[in-house]
Amino acid sequence: YVNLLRRKGVDGLIVGSAAFDDRTVVRLAREGYPLTLLARDVPSVSISRVAVDDVRGGSLAAQHLLGLGHRRLAMVTEPWRIQSSRDRWQGFAEAVAAADPSAELRRVEAPGSSIEAGRSAAAGAS
């Protein structure tokens, strides 16, 4: 699809998918094709990106749940290969450990990144 878009004269791409192949990103960047990444990074090349602070987001989620009085906490994550999932879990786990080390904490990995995969993982975690 990238090659088709380029042939159609698209001036640049904004990539908002973790599934987009890093090799394609590297190739496009090295060719000087205008490219911006959303919520992901490819450290091997210098590319404009719009980032989300996933560590802080995980921390805020844990703080919210703890503030409501919950002490048995679980987080359903996307597959572990996805950096944002690891970052969210890091923030979540660190916030729980700092606020209440006795709280029960569990990570449940979904088999994919869809709503259905998350729902399935949550149902199997109970």
C-alpha positions as CSV (number, residue, x, y, z in Angstrom):
1,Y,0.0,0.0,0.0
2,V,2.9,2.4,0.7
3,N,4.2,1.9,-2.8
4,L,0.7,2.4,-4.2
5,L,0.3,5.7,-2.3
6,R,3.7,6.9,-3.4
7,R,2.8,6.2,-7.1
8,K,-0.4,8.1,-6.6
9,G,1.6,11.1,-5.6
10,V,1.0,11.2,-1.8
11,D,3.4,13.7,-0.4
12,G,4.0,11.9,2.9
13,L,2.7,9.5,5.5
14,I,1.5,9.7,9.1
15,V,1.8,6.1,10.5
16,G,-0.4,5.3,13.5
17,S,0.0,1.5,13.6
18,A,2.3,-0.6,15.7
19,A,1.9,-3.3,13.1
20,F,3.5,-1.1,10.4
21,D,6.8,-2.8,9.5
22,D,9.9,-1.1,10.9
23,R,11.9,-2.0,7.8
24,T,9.5,0.0,5.7
25,V,9.8,2.9,8.1
26,V,13.6,2.7,7.9
27,R,13.6,2.5,4.1
28,L,11.3,5.5,3.7
29,A,13.2,7.6,6.2
30,R,16.5,6.8,4.5
31,E,15.0,7.7,1.1
32,G,14.0,11.1,2.6
33,Y,10.2,10.4,2.3
34,P,8.2,12.6,4.6
35,L,7.0,10.5,7.5
36,T,5.6,11.0,11.0
37,L,5.0,8.2,13.5
38,L,2.1,8.3,16.0
39,A,2.6,6.6,19.4
40,R,5.6,4.6,18.4
41,D,9.3,5.0,17.7
42,V,11.9,3.4,15.4
43,P,15.1,4.3,17.2
44,S,17.4,3.4,14.3
45,V,16.3,6.4,12.3
46,S,15.5,10.0,13.0
47,I,11.8,10.5,12.3
48,S,9.3,13.0,13.5
49,R,6.9,11.5,15.9
50,V,4.0,12.3,18.2
51,A,4.4,10.3,21.4
52,V,2.2,9.2,24.2
53,D,3.6,8.9,27.7
54,D,2.5,5.3,28.3
55,V,4.4,4.9,31.5
56,R,2.6,7.9,33.0
57,G,-0.7,6.6,31.6
58,G,-0.3,3.3,33.3
59,S,0.7,5.1,36.6
60,L,-2.4,7.3,36.5
61,A,-4.7,4.3,35.9
62,A,-3.2,2.5,38.9
63,Q,-3.5,5.6,41.1
64,H,-7.1,6.0,40.1
65,L,-8.0,2.4,40.9
66,L,-6.1,2.5,44.2
67,G,-7.8,5.8,45.1
68,L,-11.1,4.0,44.7
69,G,-10.0,1.5,47.3
70,H,-9.2,-1.4,44.9
71,R,-6.4,-3.7,46.1
72,R,-6.7,-6.7,43.7
73,L,-5.6,-5.2,40.4
74,A,-5.1,-6.7,36.9
75,M,-4.1,-5.1,33.7
76,V,-4.9,-6.6,30.3
77,T,-2.0,-5.8,27.9
78,E,-1.6,-6.1,24.2
79,P,1.1,-8.7,23.2
80,W,4.3,-8.1,25.1
81,R,6.3,-7.4,21.9
82,I,4.5,-4.0,21.7
83,Q,6.6,-1.4,23.5
84,S,3.6,0.7,24.6
85,S,2.2,-2.4,26.4
86,R,5.4,-2.8,28.3
87,D,5.6,0.9,29.1
88,R,2.0,1.0,30.4
89,W,2.6,-2.1,32.6
90,Q,5.8,-0.5,33.9
91,G,3.9,2.6,35.1
92,F,1.1,0.6,36.5
93,A,3.3,-1.8,38.4
94,E,5.6,0.9,39.8
95,A,2.6,3.0,41.0
96,V,1.0,0.0,42.7
97,A,4.3,-0.9,44.4
98,A,4.9,2.6,45.6
99,A,1.4,3.2,46.9
100,D,0.5,-0.2,48.3
101,P,3.1,-3.0,48.1
102,S,0.6,-5.5,49.6
103,A,-1.8,-5.0,46.7
104,E,-2.4,-8.0,44.5
105,L,-1.2,-7.3,41.0
106,R,-1.5,-9.3,37.8
107,R,-0.8,-8.9,34.2
108,V,-2.9,-10.7,31.6
109,E,-1.7,-10.7,28.0
110,A,-4.3,-10.5,25.3
111,P,-3.6,-12.6,22.2
112,G,-3.9,-9.6,19.9
113,S,-4.7,-5.9,19.8
114,S,-8.4,-6.0,19.1
115,I,-11.3,-5.3,21.5
116,E,-12.2,-9.0,21.1
117,A,-8.7,-10.1,22.1
118,G,-8.8,-7.9,25.2
119,R,-12.3,-9.2,26.1
120,S,-11.2,-12.8,25.7
121,A,-8.1,-12.2,27.9
122,A,-10.2,-10.5,30.6
123,A,-12.8,-13.3,30.6
124,G,-10.1,-15.9,31.0
125,A,-8.4,-14.0,33.8
126,S,-11.3,-14.2,36.3
